[in-house]
Amino acid sequence: MKTLGVDYGRKKIGLAISEGMLAEPWKVVKVNDFEETIEKTLQILKELRVDKVVVGVSEGEMGKESKRFAKRIGAEIFDETLSTYTAQELSREAKVGRKKRKNLEDAYAASVMLQSYLDIYV
């Protein structure tokens, strides 16, 4: 089963992919507004032919926006609390260079969130 993990943001979204039990960071997509984010994500879903999409949801205003985004693309939601922090720590421990780490930070966060989801539900 192919699963896409999404770390939603207003300026960029991090994407992670899994075709089994292991989530991997995939890429970061830059966006300008909510509707463009929906359009780009739906295009990616069509191209990848994923079976399931999981959107990370935090607390507060961004959490509400993430839930609205997930609903629009037909995705499940999953708590992403501290996924960005955990991703930063793991990439530092793996000695990933600062520039690469900064460019893929959201994809790493999506991967951490998706792996947590897979560990619990798959």
ABEGO torsion letter per residue (X at the ends): XBBBBBBBBAABBBBBBBABABBBBABBBBBABAAAAAAAAAAAAAAAGBABBBBBBBBEAAAAAAAAAAAAAGBBBBBABGAAAAAAAAAAAAGBBAAAAAAAAAAAAAAAAAAAAAAAAX
